[in-house]
Amino acid sequence: MNIIFGPVNSRRFGKSLGIDLSPSKKQCNFDCLYCELEPAKTMASYEDVVPVKEIIEALSKTLTIHQDIDALTITANGEPTLYPYLSELMDEINNIKGNIKTLILSNSANIHEQKTQEALLKFDTVKLSLDCATPRCLKRLDRSHEGIDIEVIKEGMLRFKSKFFNPLIIEVLMVKGINDSVEEIDKLNKYLLRLNPTRIDIGTIDRPPAYKVEALSYKTLRDISLQFDSSLPIYIASRKKVVEKPSSYSREDILETIKKRPLTEEDITVLFDGASKDRLEVLLKERKIETVNSSGYDFFVLSS
């Protein structure tokens, strides 16, 4: 039973260790179509609970071996906020972590609960999933446990955002034919404008899913990103198996494209041919374009 896994190197977080709060089996209140874990019955609480002491002992031992860790990522074979002692665990981790940053990856289902919010306030960065803005989509895509309400989740996020002043990242995982419609994206867009998170990661399936569902291409993700309001800080997170041929962009094309949606270095690699990259460098030197950092990623934007 491996509670601690890694370390792995991340451009955003440096050298990172994972902490699995459900190492024995999948324990989740969602059974998402795209989940990389085997399908499993949803649950409202953990059946197998690892004691806080055992987690801390495993972490402390690992930190004596790896003394150059930059980040600790709290996750689970399922949903980490279902762990009943998350707040107490974070108190213990914060007592021993020193300058190491903490991050949690949550499906947001419990974000409305006061207990959950109190625990999440103890993290340096919180990343919440929001694949859907409508009840039908939530039930169809995330296959949520009985009683989970998307409107309650959205209101809970707003309340949490009002008191959390560290980076809040929203992850939207797009699945072909499920949550990629114009209507669903419009509802997500309107809600995200209210929430105003630090960053929004839009991705798609890049690992074998639990059910037979299809990923979207990078081009489709890029087109979807343009359907969101240009003020939203969107990062296209999935670039595996990109097959699009780089295109030629004039100076005007580059400026117009970045005006519609800021681009990352990875976007440039996928979209721009060699000559277009040279034109981008000229625009940077002319200070027509600049880079700004948003929670670990550099974006090319129009100069202010």
VEXLUM-563332 format. One record per residue (C-alpha): residue in one letter; residue number from 1; x, y, z. Coordinates in Angstrom, 1 decimal. Each point is the difference from the previous one (the first is absolute). Layout:
# VEXLUM-563332
 residu num     c1     c2     c3
      A NUM      X      Y      Z
...
***
This chain:
# VEXLUM-563332
 residu num     c1     c2     c3
      M   1    0.0    0.0    0.0
      N   2    1.9    3.0   -1.3
      I   3   -1.2    3.2    1.7
      I   4    2.8    2.1   -1.4
      F   5    1.0   -0.1   -3.7
      G   6    2.6    1.9   -2.1
      P   7    1.8    2.2    0.0
      V   8   -0.8    1.3   -3.5
      N   9    1.3    3.2   -1.6
      S  10   -2.6    2.6   -0.9
      R  11    0.8    3.3   -1.8
      R  12   -2.7    1.7    2.0
      F  13    0.8   -1.4    3.5
      G  14    3.5   -1.3   -0.3
      K  15    0.8   -3.3    1.7
      S  16   -3.2   -1.4    1.3
      L  17   -1.2   -2.9    2.2
      G  18   -3.5   -1.4   -0.1
      I  19   -2.0   -1.0    3.1
      D  20   -2.7   -2.6   -0.7
      L  21   -2.7    0.1    2.6
      S  22   -1.7   -3.1   -1.4
      P  23    2.8   -2.3   -0.9
      S  24   -1.9   -3.3    0.4
      K  25   -2.8    0.6   -2.5
      K  26   -2.1    2.5   -1.9
      Q  27   -2.2    2.0    2.4
      C  28   -1.9    2.8   -1.8
      N  29   -3.3    1.7   -0.2
      F  30    0.4    0.2   -3.8
      D  31    0.5   -2.7   -2.5
      C  32    1.1    2.1   -2.9
      L  33   -0.2   -1.4   -3.5
      Y  34    3.6    1.1   -0.7
      C  35    1.5   -1.3    3.3
      E  36    3.2   -1.9   -0.4
      L  37   -1.0   -2.3    2.9
      E  38   -2.4   -3.0   -0.4
      P  39   -3.7    0.8    0.3
      A  40   -1.2   -0.2    3.6
      K  41   -3.2    0.7    1.9
      T  42   -0.1    3.5    1.3
      M  43    0.1    0.7    3.8
      A  44   -0.7    2.9    2.3
      S  45    2.8   -0.9    2.5
      Y  46    3.2   -2.1    0.2
      E  47   -0.4   -3.6    0.9
      D  48    3.8   -0.4    0.6
      V  49    1.6    2.8    1.9
      V  50    3.8    0.3    0.5
      P  51    0.8    1.6    3.4
      V  52    1.6    3.4   -0.1
      K  53    2.9   -1.3    2.0
      E  54    0.8   -2.6   -2.7
      I  55   -0.1    2.6   -2.8
      I  56    2.3    2.4    1.9
      E  57    2.4   -2.8    0.9
      A  58    0.2   -1.0   -3.7
      L  59    0.5    3.6   -1.1
      S  60    2.6    0.7    2.7
      K  61    2.0   -3.0   -1.1
      T  62   -0.1    1.0   -3.6
      L  63    1.0    3.6    0.7
      T  64    3.2   -1.3    1.8
      I  65    0.9   -1.8   -3.3
      H  66   -1.1    2.8   -2.3
      Q  67    1.1    3.3    1.6
      D  68   -0.5    2.2   -3.1
      I  69   -3.8   -0.3   -0.4
      D  70   -1.8    3.2   -1.2
      A  71   -3.6   -1.2    0.2
      L  72   -2.4   -2.5    1.5
      T  73   -3.0   -1.0   -2.0
      I  74   -3.0   -1.4    2.0
      T  75   -2.0   -2.4   -2.2
      A  76   -1.7   -3.4    0.3
      N  77   -1.2   -3.0   -1.9
      G  78   -3.2    1.9    0.1
      E  79   -0.9    3.3    1.7
      P  80    2.3    1.3    2.7
      T  81   -2.5    2.3    1.7
      L  82   -1.9   -3.2    1.0
      Y  83    2.9   -0.8    2.3
      P  84   -1.6    0.7    3.4
      Y  85    3.1    1.5    1.7
      L  86    1.2    2.3   -2.8
      S  87    0.1    3.1    2.2
      E  88    2.0   -1.8    2.7
      L  89    2.3   -1.5   -2.6
      M  90    0.8    3.4   -1.4
      D  91    0.8    1.4    3.4
      E  92    2.5   -2.8    0.4
      I  93    1.5    0.5   -3.5
      N  94    0.2    3.8    0.5
      N  95    2.0   -0.6    3.2
      I  96    2.7   -2.0   -1.7
      K  97    0.1    1.2   -3.7
      G  98    2.1    3.1    0.5
      N  99    0.1    1.9   -3.3
      I 100   -1.6   -2.8   -2.0
      K 101   -3.2    1.1   -1.8
      T 102   -3.2   -2.0    0.2
      L 103   -2.6   -0.8   -2.7
      I 104   -3.2   -1.9    0.0
      L 105   -1.9   -1.5   -3.0
      S 106   -3.7   -0.2    0.7
      N 107   -3.1   -0.8   -2.0
      S 108   -1.9    2.9    1.8
      A 109   -2.9   -2.2    1.1
      N 110    0.4    1.0    3.7
      I 111    1.1    3.6   -0.5
      H 112   -3.2    1.3    1.6
      E 113    0.7   -1.7    3.3
      Q 114    1.4    2.2    2.7
      K 115    2.3   -2.8    1.2
      T 116    1.4   -0.4   -3.5
      Q 117    0.6    3.7   -0.5
      E 118    1.8    0.2    3.4
      A 119    2.4   -2.7   -1.1
      L 120    0.6    1.5   -3.5
      L 121    0.8    3.4    1.5
      K 122    3.2   -1.7    1.4
      F 123    1.4   -0.6   -3.5
      D 124    2.3    2.2   -2.0
      T 125   -1.8   -0.9   -3.3
      V 126   -3.4   -1.6   -0.5
      K 127   -1.0   -1.5   -3.4
      L 128   -3.7   -0.8   -0.4
      S 129   -1.6   -1.9   -2.9
      L 130   -3.1    1.5   -1.7
      D 131   -0.8   -2.0   -3.1
      C 132   -3.6    1.0   -0.2
      A 133   -2.3    2.9    0.8
      T 134   -3.3   -1.8   -0.3
      P 135   -1.6   -2.9    2.0
      R 136   -0.4   -2.3   -3.1
      C 137    3.6    0.4   -1.0
      L 138    1.2   -0.7    3.6
      K 139   -2.0   -3.2    0.2
      R 140    1.0   -1.1   -3.5
      L 141    3.7    0.8    0.0
      D 142    1.1   -0.1    3.7
      R 143   -2.6   -2.6    1.0
      S 144   -0.4    1.6    3.4
      H 145   -1.2   -1.6    3.2
      E 146   -3.6    0.4    0.9
      G 147   -0.9    3.4    1.4
      I 148    2.9    1.9   -1.5
      D 149   -1.3    3.3   -1.6
      I 150    2.0    2.1   -2.5
      E 151   -1.6    3.2    1.2
      V 152    1.0   -0.8    3.6
      I 153    3.6   -0.6   -1.3
      K 154    0.1    3.3   -1.9
      E 155   -1.3    2.0    3.0
      G 156    2.5   -1.8    2.2
      M 157    2.8    1.0   -2.3
      L 158   -1.0    3.6    0.2
      R 159   -0.1    0.0    3.8
      F 160    3.4   -1.7    0.1
      K 161    1.5    2.4   -2.5
      S 162   -1.1    3.0    2.2
      K 163    2.3   -1.1    2.8
      F 164    2.8   -1.8   -1.8
      F 165    2.7    2.4   -1.1
      N 166    2.6   -2.5   -1.3
      P 167   -0.1   -1.4   -3.6
      L 168   -3.4   -1.6   -0.9
      I 169    0.3   -2.1   -3.2
      I 170   -3.1   -1.4   -1.8
      E 171    0.4   -3.1   -2.2
      V 172   -2.5   -0.7   -2.8
      L 173    0.5   -3.4   -1.7
      M 174   -1.8   -0.1   -3.4
      V 175   -1.4   -3.2   -1.4
      K 176   -1.3   -0.2   -3.6
      G 177   -3.8    0.2   -0.2
      I 178   -0.5    0.4    3.7
      N 179    1.0    3.5    1.3
      D 180    1.4    1.6   -3.2
      S 181   -3.3    1.5   -1.2
      V 182   -0.4    3.7   -0.6
      E 183   -2.8    0.1    2.7
      E 184    2.1   -1.7    2.7
      I 185    3.0    2.1   -0.7
      D 186   -2.1    3.2    0.1
      K 187   -1.3   -1.0    3.5
      L 188    3.5   -0.8    1.2
      N 189    1.2    3.3   -1.4
      K 190   -2.6    2.0    1.8
      Y 191    0.7   -1.7    3.3
      L 192    3.8    0.2   -0.3
      L 193   -0.3    3.8   -0.5
      R 194   -1.7    0.1    3.4
      L 195    2.5   -2.2    1.6
      N 196    3.1    1.7   -1.4
      P 197    2.6   -2.7    0.8
      T 198    3.7    0.4   -0.2
      R 199    0.2   -2.2   -3.0
      I 200   -2.2   -2.4   -2.0
      D 201    1.5   -3.2   -1.5
      I 202   -1.9   -1.4   -2.9
      G 203    1.1   -3.5   -1.0
      T 204   -1.3   -3.3   -1.4
      I 205    0.6   -3.7    0.4
      D 206    3.7   -1.0   -0.2
      R 207   -0.1   -3.4    1.8
      P 208   -2.0   -3.1   -0.6
      P 209   -3.5    0.8    1.4
      A 210   -2.3   -2.1    2.1
      Y 211   -2.8    0.2   -2.6
      K 212   -0.1    0.2   -3.8
      V 213    0.3    3.8   -0.5
      E 214    2.0    2.1   -2.4
      A 215    2.6    2.7    0.5
      L 216   -0.1    3.3   -1.9
      S 217    2.8    1.2   -2.2
      Y 218    2.3    2.9    1.0
      K 219   -1.6    2.1   -2.8
      T 220   -3.5   -0.6    1.4
      L 221    1.2    0.9    3.5
      R 222    1.5    3.2   -1.4
      D 223   -3.3    0.8   -1.8
      I 224   -1.9   -0.7    3.3
      S 225    2.3    2.3    1.9
      L 226   -1.0    2.8   -2.4
      Q 227   -3.7   -0.5    1.0
      F 228    0.9    1.2    3.5
      D 229    0.2    3.7    0.9
      S 230    3.5    1.4   -0.9
      S 231    0.4    1.2    3.6
      L 232    0.1   -3.5    1.4
      P 233    3.5   -1.4    0.6
      I 234   -0.2   -3.2   -2.0
      Y 235    2.8   -2.5   -0.4
      I 236   -0.4   -2.9   -2.5
      A 237    1.5   -2.8    2.1
      S 238   -0.1   -3.0   -2.4
      R 239    2.5   -0.2   -2.9
      K 240    0.8   -3.7   -0.2
      K 241   -0.1   -1.5   -3.5
      V 242   -0.4    3.4   -1.6
      V 243   -0.1   -0.5   -3.8
      E 244   -0.9    3.4   -1.2
      K 245    2.4    1.5   -2.6
      P 246    1.5    3.3    1.1
      S 247   -1.4    3.0   -1.9
      S 248    1.3    3.3   -1.3
      Y 249   -1.0    3.1    2.0
      S 250    0.6    3.6   -1.2
      R 251    0.7    2.7    2.6
      E 252   -3.6    1.0   -0.1
      D 253   -1.1   -3.6    0.4
      I 254    2.2   -0.5    3.1
      L 255   -1.3    3.2    1.6
      E 256   -3.6   -0.9   -0.8
      T 257    0.4   -3.5    1.3
      I 258    1.5    1.0    3.2
      K 259   -2.6    2.7    0.5
      K 260   -2.7   -2.7   -0.2
      R 261    1.8   -2.4    2.3
      P 262    3.5    0.3    1.6
      L 263    2.3   -2.8   -1.1
      T 264    2.6   -2.1    1.8
      E 265    3.3   -1.2   -1.3
      E 266   -1.6   -3.4   -0.5
      D 267   -2.7    1.6   -2.1
      I 268    2.7    1.8   -2.1
      T 269    1.8   -3.3   -0.6
      V 270   -3.2   -1.6   -1.3
      L 271   -1.5    2.9   -2.0
      F 272    2.9    1.9   -1.4
      D 273    2.4   -0.9   -2.8
      G 274    3.6    1.2    0.1
      A 275   -0.5    3.3   -1.7
      S 276   -3.0    0.8    2.3
      K 277    2.2   -0.7    3.0
      D 278    2.5    2.5   -1.3
      R 279   -2.7    2.6   -0.4
      L 280   -1.1   -0.6    3.5
      E 281    3.6    0.7    1.2
      V 282    0.0    3.3   -1.9
      L 283   -3.3    1.0    1.6
      L 284    1.4   -0.8    3.5
      K 285    3.1    2.1   -0.7
      E 286   -2.3    2.8   -1.2
      R 287   -2.0   -0.4    3.2
      K 288   -3.2   -0.5   -1.9
      I 289   -0.3   -3.2    1.9
      E 290    1.1   -1.0    3.5
      T 291   -0.1   -3.0    2.3
      V 292   -1.9   -0.3    3.2
      N 293    0.0   -2.8    2.5
      S 294   -3.2   -1.6    1.2
      S 295    0.4   -2.6    2.7
      G 296    3.1   -1.6   -1.5
      Y 297   -0.6    0.6   -3.7
      D 298    1.3    2.8   -2.2
      F 299   -2.5    1.4   -2.4
      F 300    0.7    2.2   -3.0
      V 301   -2.4    3.0    0.2
      L 302   -0.3    3.4   -1.7
      S 303    2.2    2.6    1.7
      S 304   -2.0    2.3    2.3
***
